[in-house]
Amino acid sequence: MVYKIVLSPKAEIEIDDAINYYSKFSKSAATSFKKQLSDSYRKIRQNPFFEKKYNDVRILPFSKYPYIIIFRIDETAKKAFILSIFCTHQNPDKYP
């Protein structure tokens, strides 16, 4: 039961912003962020229903970085729609 990851345009922008932010400090920090993101995608692909659920949205926190992945599942299409890669250090009023 492997689910396909589908990124929203907003999530793509947020990922680029995060990578650019970490690249300013060190290349290894940006690489580590990408690895954490890749590991999170793997978890979602393998078992998307394991993560915390709020209404019809699920949340997967990063273990090393202050980010959460906000996503929805389409069980019939076997797709996980990534809505946002949200930095938890932001103002909570910005929470999608």
N, C-alpha and C positions, 0 to 999 in steps of 0.2 A: 504494500500500500504506500507507494511513493507519490508525494504530491509535487506538482510543478509550482515553482515560485514565480509570481508575477508582481513586478514592482510598479507602483504608481509613479507618475511624474514627480509628485511631491517627495516621495521616498528617495528617488534618484538624486534629486537636488540636495536633500538632507545628507545623503551618503557622501556626495562630492564635497559638501561643506565641511563635514567631519574629517574627511581625509585631508583636505586642504589645511584645516586647522591643526591637525596633528603633524602634518608635514612641516609646518613652521618651526616646530620644536625639534623633531628628529625624524629621520627616515624610518628608523626602527619602530617608533610609536605609530606611524601611519601603517606600516606593514603589520604590526600587531593588531591594530584596529581592523584591518581587512581580514586577517585570520579569524578574529573573533566574530566578524560578520559572516564569514563563510561557515564557521562552526554552527552558528545560530541557524543559518539556512538549512544545514544538514539536519539539525534537530527538528526543524519544522517539517521538512520533507518526510522524515521517517515517522514522526508521531506528532502531528499538529494538535491533537486533542489533549495532550498532556499539559499544555500550558494554561496559565490562569485565564479565566473567562469572565468578562463583564458584558452582560447582555449578549450581543452577537459578535463582539470583538474579543480577540485573544491577545495576551501580552506575554512577551518573552524578554526578560531582562538580560543584559550582557553581564558576564561575571566579572570582567576587569574594568570596563568603561562605564561611565554614567549614562548609558543609553538603554532604551527599551525598543523592541520591535512591536508595532501594533499591526495586527493582521486579522483578516477574515478568512474563513474556510468555505469553499464551495465543494461540498462532499460529492455531488454527482459528477462534477467536472474534474475532481481530484486536483484542485488548484488552491494555493494559498496566496491570497492577495495582500501584499505588503502595503499598508496604508501610510505608515510613517516610521521613520527611524528617529525617535524623539530623545533629545538630550534632557535628562532629568534635572540638570542644573539650571534649566531655563525657568522663567517665570511660570508658575503653575497655571496661570490664566491662559497661557498659550497652548496648554494641553489639548490635543485634537479630540 
